Amino acid sequence: MRAQPRSLALAVLASAMLMTVLDGSIVTVAMPAVQADLGFTPAGLSWVVNAYLIAFGALLLLAGRLGDLIGRKRMFLAGTGVFTAASLLAGVAASPGVLIAARFLQGAGGAMSSAVSLGILVTLFTEPRERARAIAVFSFTGAVGASLGQVLGGLLTDALSWNWIFFINLPVGAAAIVLAVRALPADRGLGLRAGADALGALLVTAGLTTGIYAVVRIEEHGAASAHTLGLGSLSLALLTGFLVRQQRAATPLMPLRILRSRAVAGANLVQLLMVAALFSFQVLVALYLQKVQGYGATATGLAMLPAALVIGAVSLGVSARLVARFGERAVLLTGLGLLVGVLGLLTRVPVHASYTTDLLPVMLLAAGFGLALPALTALGMSGADEADAGLASGLFNTTQQIGMALGVAVLSTLAAARTETLGAAGRTTAEALTGGYRLAFAVGTGLLLTALAVAATVLRTAAQKAPAASEQARTTVAA
């Protein structure tokens, strides 16, 4: 494929990625307006986020495998179409039930397109330096999209209405479909006769759905409740059954050989921990700015804009060169170290904060995400051959979504419980909220330190064995 069509294909993939990532975060600053307009209860409001996460996380593995079977281009087009149509439904929703259903459909469509995007990318860009740059662009959209979503959500909510956070997807989705027909390479796939392992698909989808559902309901029922423990046990049993099925199935949904690569397994574990920790930054900092500091929706988005800018600058302009020169592991460790500083500083955030001295340094250290995510993406895809590229892409995106769901549920629950305890002890509302957020940031710091330890140990052998691809990239850049 010529350079120009490949660039267009990358733009299409990145645009679709941006749209789905934006939709995961754009609602966070608009939720008070959604609640007031549609009459959500406080518990019901969380499902505006949870419905999206459950569908997205639970369907990624199945969508990745189906993409390998029916063709990744077909799956991408179908997913983008479902996502765009669901965005229209969400924008016109006049009741909580319709909006939650639309969000679930958006998650399903996002899973279908995202599951195959990395697989398409790595088959388009095979030369190491070009692949590193393409992954950097792709990762840039994911890293910046989460932060820009809050900025855009605040601006659209204040200037127009919350409905426009969904309507904005319509022209982007339509353009992506039209351009994808022309730009993405046609692939026939392995064919459905190669097997989609229907039983395995049922087990993993039910297991992930049950598990994510149990996690996102922890705040309502409690971590040690019969509801949480029962659903957690059921999820574990279903996922265990899935792994047993994959060992015995003639055409497994997820061939377990893909996890024999230390790079793939280690990168997915690191991502799970990293995303779970950093989702507290994305969601809880926004809540802190609004509920404690009194920022409006637009002001909250603008306050977090420096994070988006530095993440974008680093992931797009610096990360690929650093990976080519020093290798994925070294760049990943550096990025994780900076991110530990982000949440570490937030554990000391005061009730009466100065943006310049207390918050701006945190936003600038977020550049570590721009280093860590592209390196992690390259490692996560490094152990998959072309036939399994869709599966590896689906697996990598699955761990990302599970991490987000865990981060939302566990860290928000800890923050809420600590806030309630401090409030009962006579602290002011602002003091109680700040204390809750500090605890969540402290736990997030612990998750990042664990991710750093895993990356330094588990990925050591993978980095040492990473052969000629990284070396060739370094030689090419040096030349």
Stockholm file with secondary structure:
# STOCKHOLM 1.0

chainA/1-479         MRAQPRSLALAVLASAMLMTVLDGSIVTVAMPAVQADLGFTPAGLSWVVNAYLIAFGALLLLAGRLGDLIGRKRMFLAGTGVFTAASLLAGVAASPGVLIAARFLQGAGGAMSSAVSLGILVTLFTEPRERARAIAVFSFTGAVGASLGQVLGGLLTDALSWNWIFFINLPVGAAAIVLAVRALPADRGLGLRAGADALGALLVTAGLTTGIYAVVRIEEHGAASAHTLGLGSLSLALLTGFLVRQQRAATPLMPLRILRSRAVAGANLVQLLMVAALFSFQVLVALYLQKVQGYGATATGLAMLPAALVIGAVSLGVSARLVARFGERAVLLTGLGLLVGVLGLLTRVPVHASYTTDLLPVMLLAAGFGLALPALTALGMSGADEADAGLASGLFNTTQQIGMALGVAVLSTLAAARTETLGAAGRTTAEALTGGYRLAFAVGTGLLLTALAVAATVLRTAAQKAPAASEQARTTVAA
#=GR chainA/1-479 SS CCHHHHHHHHHHHHHHHHHHHHHHHTTTTTHHHHHHHHTCCHHHHTHHHHHHHHHHHHHHHHHHHHHHHHCHHHHHHHHHHHHHHHHHHHHTCCSHHHHHHHHHHHHHHHHHHHHHHHHHHHHHCCSHHHHHHHHHHHHHHHHHHHHHHHHHHHHHHHHTCTTHHHHTHHHHHHHHHHHHHHHSCCCCCSCGGGCCCHHHHHHHHHHHHHHHHHHHTHHHHCTTSHHHHHHHHHHHHHHHHHHHHHHHCSSCSSCGGGGGSHHHHHHHHHHHHHHHHHHHHHHHHHHHHHHTSCCCHHHHHHHTHHHHHHHHHHHHHTHHHHHHHHCHHHHHHHHHHHHHHHHHHHTTCCSSCCIIIIIHHHHHHTHHHHHHHHHHHHHHHTTCCGGGHHHHHHHHHHHHHHHHHHIIIIIHHHHHHHHHHHHHTTCCHHHHHHHHHHHHHHHHHHHHHHHHHHHHHHHHHHHHHCCHHHHHHHHHHHC
#=GC SS_cons         CCHHHHHHHHHHHHHHHHHHHHHHHTTTTTHHHHHHHHTCCHHHHTHHHHHHHHHHHHHHHHHHHHHHHHCHHHHHHHHHHHHHHHHHHHHTCCSHHHHHHHHHHHHHHHHHHHHHHHHHHHHHCCSHHHHHHHHHHHHHHHHHHHHHHHHHHHHHHHHTCTTHHHHTHHHHHHHHHHHHHHHSCCCCCSCGGGCCCHHHHHHHHHHHHHHHHHHHTHHHHCTTSHHHHHHHHHHHHHHHHHHHHHHHCSSCSSCGGGGGSHHHHHHHHHHHHHHHHHHHHHHHHHHHHHHTSCCCHHHHHHHTHHHHHHHHHHHHHTHHHHHHHHCHHHHHHHHHHHHHHHHHHHTTCCSSCCIIIIIHHHHHHTHHHHHHHHHHHHHHHTTCCGGGHHHHHHHHHHHHHHHHHHIIIIIHHHHHHHHHHHHHTTCCHHHHHHHHHHHHHHHHHHHHHHHHHHHHHHHHHHHHHCCHHHHHHHHHHHC
//
